[in-house]
């Protein structure tokens, strides 16, 4: 899921494709706003995505849609991508959502082994509402309305749902086993959850958590959700973060910016035995 920094998008795709050696299917979505060229850092993102798709046959480009911070569009895209993946490919075992500024901390082979050993657990951050600070966004129960370019907070406060539990939040980045993805497509509770969350601010940090809490995977959550992200931020990782990145139990980290610090990406790609998508900086 990319919206800017085409150079950075190239980094993550090159790592996932392993120079063309990987057969993992990749769904690639570029925010429709990026095609308008309104911000310099967004220009060229769709062109880069198309060039990468032309180079790697495992990539399928999704139709560009508008997505906005805080809006239901992010959650809707997540669900659409899961549905698309289930329809297009019968063989994948885990659905991993990624931003254009992520980068792996493990090889694909190590990831496959780790996920196979997890015995169908979901990798998702589950933070109980009771553990949140009083000023947390989600404790304000903000109603939300979304326009193509922006999500806006509506006045008032939504009442908690009466027909399912909404008591956990966490990172929108997760790793979902295929049986969980198949279950959510058919479970009656999915419709009730999506109907409610489509009008609530920051649903992307609630969606997977709520599906997990209201289904058969409630007690099958991995002890670590597989991501290395530093808050507040998310912080842009630099070479100073390498000791913690290399020692992390996570499979994937975010976020990175090759324009700010390419050295950290070069070191990680060397560590993983991946080719550099561009020359070392002099």
MARDRENSE-88142 format. One record per residue: z negated, x, y of N, C-alpha, C in turn. Coordinates in steps of 0.2 Angstrom, whole numbers, plus 5000, padded with zeros to 4 digits. Each point is the difference from the previous one (the first is absolute). Layout:
% residues N
Z  X  Y  Z  X  Y  Z  X  Y
...
This chain:
% residues 282
5000  5004  4994  5000  4996  5006  5000  5004  5006
5006  5001  5003  5001  5005  5006  5002  4996  5006
4998  5003  5006  5002  4997  5006  5002  5005  5005
4998  5007  4999  5002  5005  5005  5000  5007  4996
5001  5005  5004  5000  5007  4998  5005  5001  4994
5006  5000  5001  5005  5001  4994  4999  5006  4997
4998  5006  5003  4999  5006  4997  4994  4999  4995
4995  4997  5002  4994  4999  4996  5002  4996  4994
5004  4995  5001  5002  4996  4994  5004  5004  4995
5004  5005  5002  5003  5004  4996  4995  5004  4995
4995  5002  5003  4995  5004  4997  4997  4996  4994
4998  4994  5001  4997  4996  4994  5005  4998  4995
5006  4998  5002  5005  4999  4995  5002  5006  4996
5001  5005  5003  5002  5006  4996  4994  5002  4995
4994  4999  5002  4995  5001  4995  5000  4995  4994
5001  4994  5002  5000  4995  4995  5006  5000  4995
5006  5002  5003  5006  5001  4996  5000  5007  4996
4995  5004  5002  5000  5007  4997  5007  5003  4999
5003  5000  5006  5007  5003  5000  5005  4997  4995
4999  4994  4999  5005  4996  4996  4998  5000  4993
4995  5003  4998  4997  5000  4993  4997  4994  4998
4997  4997  5004  4995  4994  4999  5005  4994  4998
4997  4995  4996  5004  4994  4999  4996  4994  5002
4994  5002  5004  4996  4994  5002  5004  4996  5005
5000  4993  5000  5003  4996  5004  4996  5000  5007
5004  5000  5005  4997  5000  5007  5003  4994  5004
4996  4996  5003  5002  4995  5005  4999  5003  5007
5004  5000  5004  5000  5003  5007  5001  4994  5005
4995  4999  5004  5001  4995  5005  4999  5004  5007
5004  4998  5005  5000  5002  5007  4999  4994  5004
4995  5001  5005  4998  4994  5004  5007  4999  5005
5001  4994  5000  5006  4998  5004  5000  5002  5007
4994  5001  5003  4999  5002  5007  5003  5007  5001
5000  5004  4994  5002  5007  5001  5008  5000  5001
5003  4995  4998  5007  5000  5001  5002  4998  5007
4995  4998  5004  5002  4999  5007  5000  5006  5005
4997  5005  4998  5000  5007  5003  4996  4999  5007
4995  4996  5000  4996  5000  5006  4995  5006  5001
4998  5003  4995  4996  5005  5000  5003  5006  4997
4999  5006  5003  5004  5006  4998  4998  5002  4992
4993  4999  4999  4998  5002  4993  5003  4996  4995
5002  4994  5001  5003  4995  4995  5007  5001  4999
5004  5003  5005  5007  5001  4999  5002  5004  4994
5005  4998  4997  5003  5003  4994  4996  4999  4994
4995  4996  5000  4996  4999  4993  5004  4996  4995
5004  4995  5002  5004  4996  4996  5006  5004  4997
5003  5004  5005  5005  5005  4998  4998  5005  4994
4993  5003  5001  4998  5004  4995  4998  4997  4994
4998  4993  5000  4999  4997  4994  5006  4999  4996
5006  4998  5004  5006  4999  4996  5003  5006  4997
4999  5006  5004  5002  5006  4997  4996  5002  4994
4994  4999  5000  4996  5001  4994  5002  4996  4994
5001  4994  5002  5002  4995  4994  5007  5002  4997
5004  5003  5005  5007  5002  4997  4999  5006  4996
4995  5004  5001  4999  5006  4996  4996  4999  4994
4995  4996  5000  4996  4998  4994  5001  4993  4997
5003  5000  4994  5002  4993  4998  4994  4996  4998
4994  5003  4999  4994  4996  4999  4997  4996  5006
5003  5001  5006  4998  4997  5006  5004  4993  5001
4996  4995  5001  5003  4994  5002  4998  4998  5007
5004  4999  5005  4998  4998  5006  4999  4992  5001
4994  4999  5003  4998  4993  5001  5003  4997  5006
5001  4994  5001  5003  4997  5006  4995  5001  5006
5002  5004  5005  4995  5001  5006  4997  4993  5002
4993  5000  5001  4997  4995  5003  4995  5002  5006
4998  4996  5004  4995  5001  5005  4994  5001  4997
4996  5005  5001  4993  5000  4998  4996  5002  5006
4994  4998  5001  4995  5001  5005  4993  5002  4998
4997  5004  5004  4993  5002  4999  4996  4993  5000
4996  4999  4995  4995  4994  5000  5003  4994  4998
5007  5000  4999  5004  4993  4998  5000  4999  4993
5002  4994  4998  5001  4998  4993  5006  5004  4998
5005  5002  5004  5006  5003  4998  4999  5006  4995
4995  5004  5001  4998  5005  4996  4998  4998  4993
4996  4995  4999  4998  4997  4994  5006  4997  4996
5004  4996  5004  5006  4997  4997  5005  5005  4998
5001  5006  5003  5004  5005  4998  4998  5003  4993
4993  5001  5000  4997  5003  4994  5001  4995  4994
4999  4994  5001  5001  4995  4994  5008  4999  4998
5004  5001  5006  5007  5000  4998  5003  5006  4996
4997  5005  5002  5002  5007  4996  4997  4999  4993
4994  4998  4999  4998  4999  4993  5005  4995  4996
5001  4994  5003  5005  4996  4997  5007  5003  4998
5002  5004  5005  5007  5003  4999  5000  5005  4995
4994  5004  5000  5000  5005  4995  4999  4997  4993
4997  4995  4999  4999  4996  4993  5007  4998  4998
5004  4997  5005  5006  4998  4998  5005  5005  4998
5000  5006  5004  5005  5005  4999  4999  5005  4995
4994  5001  4998  4999  5005  4995  4995  4998  4995
5001  5001  4993  4996  4997  4995  4995  5006  4998
5000  5006  5002  4997  5005  4997  4994  5003  5004
5000  4999  5006  4994  5003  5004  4993  4998  4998
4995  5004  5001  4994  4998  4997  4995  4999  5006
5001  5003  5006  4996  4999  5006  5004  5000  5006
4997  4995  5004  5003  4999  5007  4996  5004  5005
5003  5005  5004  4997  5004  5004  5003  4999  5007
4996  4997  5005  5003  4999  5007  4998  5007  5004
5005  5001  5004  5000  5007  5004  5002  4999  5007
4998  5004  5004  5003  5000  5007  5005  5005  5001
5003  5001  5005  5005  5005  5001  4997  5007  5002
4993  4999  5001  4996  5006  5002  4995  5002  4994
5001  4998  4994  4996  5002  4994  5003  5007  4997
4996  5003  4996  5003  5005  4996  4995  5001  4994
5004  5001  4994  4996  5001  4994  4995  5006  5000
4994  4999  4996  4996  5006  4999  5000  5002  4993
5004  4996  4996  5001  5002  4992  5007  4999  4999
5002  5004  4995  5007  4999  4997  5001  4993  4997
5006  4998  5000  5001  4993  4996  4998  5000  4993
5001  5006  4997  4997  5000  4993  4993  4999  4999
4996  5004  5005  4993  4999  5000  4998  4993  5002
5003  4997  5005  4999  4993  5002  5001  4995  4994
5005  5001  4996  5002  4996  4994  4994  5000  4995
4998  5007  4999  4994  5001  4995  4994  4997  5002
4998  5000  5007  4994  4997  5003  5000  4993  4999
5006  4997  5002  5000  4992  5000  5000  4998  4993
5003  5003  4995  5000  4998  4993  4993  5000  4997
4996  5005  5002  4993  5001  4998  4996  4995  5003
5002  4997  5005  4996  4995  5004  4999  4993  4996
5004  4999  4995  5000  4994  4996  5000  4994  5004
5005  4999  5004  5002  4994  5004  4995  4998  5006
4996  5005  5002  4996  4999  5006  5005  4999  5006
4997  4997  5005  5003  4999  5007  4997  5006  5004
5004  5003  5004  4998  5005  5004  5000  4997  5007
4994  4998  5003  5000  4996  5006  4993  5001  5003
5000  5001  5006  4993  5001  5004  4997  4993  5001
4994  4999  4997  4996  4994  5001  4994  5001  5004
5000  4998  5006  4994  5001  5004  4997  4993  5002
4994  4998  4997  4997  4994  5001  4999  4998  5008
5002  4994  5002  4998  4999  5007  4993  5001  5002
4996  4999  4995  4992  5002  5002  4999  5007  5002
5005  5004  4998  4999  5007  5002  5003  5003  5006
5003  4995  5003  5004  5002  5006  4996  5000  5007
5002  5004  5004  4996  5000  5007  5001  4994  5004
4996  4998  5004  5000  4993  5003  5006  4999  5004
5003  5006  5003  5006  4999  5004  5007  5001  4996
5000  4999  4994  5006  5000  4996  5004  4995  5001
5007  5001  5001  5005  4995  5001  4999  4994  4996
4999  5001  4993  5001  4994  4996  4994  4996  5000
4994  5002  5003  4994  4996  5000  5001  4995  5006
5005  5001  5004  5001  4995  5006  5005  4994  4998
5003  5001  4994  5004  4994  4997  5005  4998  5005
5004  5005  5003  5005  4998  5005  5006  4996  4997
5001  4994  5003  5006  4997  4998  5006  5004  5004
5006  5000  4997  5005  5004  5002  5007  4996  5000
5004  5001  5005  5007  4997  5000  5005  5006  5001
5005  5000  4996  5005  5006  5000  5007  4998  5003
5002  5004  5004  5007  4999  5003  5004  5006  4997
5006  5000  5000  5004  5006  4997  4998  5007  5003
4998  5000  5006  4998  5007  5003  4993  5001  5000
4995  4995  4998  4993  5002  5002  4996  4994  4996
4994  5002  4998  4995  4996  4998  4995  4999  5005
4998  4994  5001  4995  4998  5006  4994  4997  4997
4994  5001  5003  4994  4997  4998  5000  4993  5004
4999  4995  4996  4999  4993  5003  4992  4999  5001
4999  4996  5005  4992  4999  5001  4997  4996  4995
4993  5001  5000  4996  4997  4995  4999  5004  4994
4997  4997  4994  4998  5004  4995  5002  4996  4993
5003  5003  4995  5001  4996  4994  4994  4999  4996
5000  4994  4997  4994  5000  4995  5002  5003  4993
4996  5003  4997  5001  5003  4993  5003  4995  4996
5004  5002  4995  5004  4995  4995  4994  4997  4996
5002  4994  4998  4995  4997  4995  5002  5000  4993
5006  5002  4998  5003  4999  4993  5001  5007  4997
4998  5006  5003  5000  5006  4997  4996  5005  5004
4998  5006  4997  4996  5004  5003  5003  5005  5005
4998  5001  5006  5003  5005  5005  4994  5004  5002
4999  5005  4997  4994  5004  5001  5001  5008  5000
5006  5002  4999  5001  5007  4999  5006  5002  5005
5000  5006  5003  5006  5003  5003  5001  5007  4998
5005  5003  5002  5001  5007  4999  5007  5002  5002
5002  5006  4998  5006  5003  5002  5006  4995  4997
5005  5000  5004  5006  4996  4997  5004  5004  4995
4998  5006  4999  5004  5005  4995  4996  4999  4993
5004  4999  4995  4997  4998  4994  5005  5003  4994
4998  5000  4994  5004  5001  4994  4998  4995  4995
5005  4995  4999  4999  4994  4996  5004  5001  4993
4997  4999  4995  5003  5000  4993  5005  4994  5000
5005  5000  4996  5005  4995  4999  4997  4993  4998
4995  5000  4995  4998  4994  4998  4996  4996  5006
4997  5004  5004  4997  4997  5006  5005  4996  5005
5006  5004  5001  5005  4998  5004  5003  4993  4997
5001  5000  4993  5003  4994  4997  4995  4995  5000
4993  5001  5000  4995  4995  5000  5001  4996  5007
5000  5004  5006  4999  4997  5006  5007  4996  5002
5005  5002  4996  5006  4995  5001  4999  4993  4998
4996  4999  4995  4999  4994  4997  4993  4996  5001
4995  5004  5002  4994  4997  5001  4999  4995  5005
4997  4994  4999  5000  4995  5005  4996  5003  5006
4995  5004  4999  4996  5002  5006  5004  5004  5005
5005  5003  4998  5005  5004  5004  5002  4996  5006
5002  4994  4999  5003  4996  5005  4994  4998  5005
4994  4998  4998  4995  4999  5004  4998  5006  5004
5000  5006  4997  4998  5006  5004  5005  5001  5006
5007  5000  4998  5005  5001  5005  5000  4995  5005
4999  4994  4999  5000  4994  5005  4995  5002  5005
4994  5002  4998  4995  5001  5004  5001  5007  5004
5001  5005  4997  5001  5007  5003  5006  5000  5005
5005  4996  4999  5006  5000  5004  4998  4998  5008
4994  4997  5001  4998  4999  5007  4994  5004  5002
4999  5005  4996  4994  5004  5002  5002  5007  5002
4997  5003  5005  5001  5007  5002  4999  5005  4995
5004  5005  4999  4999  5006  4996  5000  4998  4993
5004  4995  4997  5000  4998  4993  5002  5006  4996
5003  5005  5002  5002  5005  4995  4994  5004  4998
4995  5000  5003  4994  5003  4998  4995  4995  4996
5003  4994  4998  4996  4995  4996  5004  4998  4994
5006  5000  5000  5005  4997  4995  4998  5002  4993
5001  5007  4999  4999  5002  4993  4993  4999  4998
4995  5002  5004  4993  4999  4999  4998  4993  4998
5003  4995  5003  4998  4993  4999  5003  4998  4993
5007  5002  4999  5003  4999  4994  4996  5003  4994
4997  5006  5001  4996  5003  4994  4994  4996  4999
4996  4999  5006  4994  4996  4999  5000  4993  4997
5006  4997  5001  5001  4993  4997  5004  5000  4994
5000  5005  4996  5004  5000  4994  4997  5004  4995
5004  5001  4994  4997  5004  4994  4999  5007  5001
5002  5003  5006  4999  5007  5001  4994  5002  5004
4996  4995  5001  4994  5001  5005  4996  5006  4997
4999  5000  4994  4996  5005  4997  5004  5006  4997
5006  5001  5002  5004  5005  4998  5003  5004  5005
4996  5002  5005  5001  5004  5006  4999  5007  4999
5005  5005  5001  4999  5007  4999  4994  5002  5005
4997  5006  4998  4994  5002  5004  5003  5003  5007
5006  5002  5000  5003  5003  5006  5007  4997  5001
5001  4998  5006  5007  4996  5001  5006  5004  5000
4999  5007  5000  5006  5004  4999  5003  5003  5006
4997  4998  5006  5003  5003  5006  4995  5004  5004
5002  5005  5004  4996  5004  5004  5002  4999  5007
4996  4996  5004  5001  4998  5007  4994  5001  5004
5001  5003  5006  4994  5002  5004  4999  4995  5006
4995  4997  5000  4998  4995  5006  4995  5003  5004
5000  4999  5007  5004  4995  5003  5007  5003  5001
5005  4996  5001  5007  5002  5000  5005  4995  4998
5003  5001  4994  5000  5006  4996  5002  5006  5003
4996  5005  4998  5001  5007  5003  5006  5003  4998
5004  5003  5004  5006  5004  4998  4997  5007  4997
5002  5001  4993  4998  5006  4997  5003  5006  5002
4997  5005  5000  5002  5007  5002  4998  5005  4995
5002  5006  5001  4998  5006  4996  4993  5000  4999
4996  4998  5005  4993  5001  5000  4997  4995  4995
5004  4995  4998  4997  4995  4995  5002  5002  4993
5004  5006  4999  5002  5001  4993  4994  5001  4995
4995  5003  5002  4994  5001  4994  4998  4993  4998
4999  4995  5004  4998  4993  4998  5006  4997  4996
5006  5001  5002  5006  4997  4997  5001  5002  4993
4999  5007  4999  5001  5003  4993  4994  4998  4996
4994  4999  5003  4995  4998  4995  4999  4993  4999
5004  4996  5003  4999  4993  5000  5002  4997  4993
4996  4995  4998  5002  4996  4994  5006  4995  5001
5002  5000  5006  5006  4995  5001  5006  5002  4998
5005  4996  4999  5007  5001  4998  5005  5001  5006
4998  4997  5005  5004  4999  5006  4996  5001  5006
5003  5003  5006  4996  5000  5006  5004  4998  5006
4997  4998  5005  5004  4998  5006  4994  5001  5006
5003  5001  5006  5007  5001  5001  5002  5007  5003
5006  5001  4999  5003  5007  5002  5005  4999  5005
5001  5005  5004  5005  5000  5005  5004  5007  5000
5006  5001  4998  5003  5006  4999  5001  5003  5007
5001  4996  5005  5001  5002  5007  4994  5003  5003
4994  4998  4998  4993  5003  5002  4998  5006  4996
5001  4999  4993  4997  5006  4996  5004  4999  4993
5006  5004  5000  5004  5000  4994  4997  5005  4995
4995  5005  5002  4998  5005  4996  4996  4997  4994
4996  4994  5002  4996  4997  4994  5004  4997  4995
5006  4997  5002  5005  4998  4995  5003  5005  4996
5002  5006  5003  5003  5005  4996  4995  5003  4995
4993  5000  5002  4995  5003  4995  4999  4995  4994
5000  4993  5002  5000  4995  4995  5006  5000  4995
5006  5001  5003  5006  5000  4996  5000  5006  4995
4998  5006  5003  4999  5006  4996  4995  4999  4994
4994  4997  5002  4995  4998  4995  5003  4996  4994
5004  4995  5002  5003  4995  4995  5006  5003  4997
5003  5005  5002  5006  5003  4997  5006  4996  5002
5000  4997  5006  5005  4996  5002  5005  5004  5005
5006  4999  5000  5004  5003  5005  4999  4998  5007
5001  5004  5005  4999  4999  5007  5006  4996  5002
4999  4994  5004  5006  4997  5002  5003  5003  5007
4997  5005  5002  5002  5004  5006  4998  5007  5000
5002  5004  5003  4998  5007  5000  4993  5001  5003
4996  5005  4998  4994  5002  5002  5001  5001  5008
4995  4998  5004  5000  5002  5007  4999  5007  5001
5003  5003  5005  4999  5007  5001  4994  5001  5005
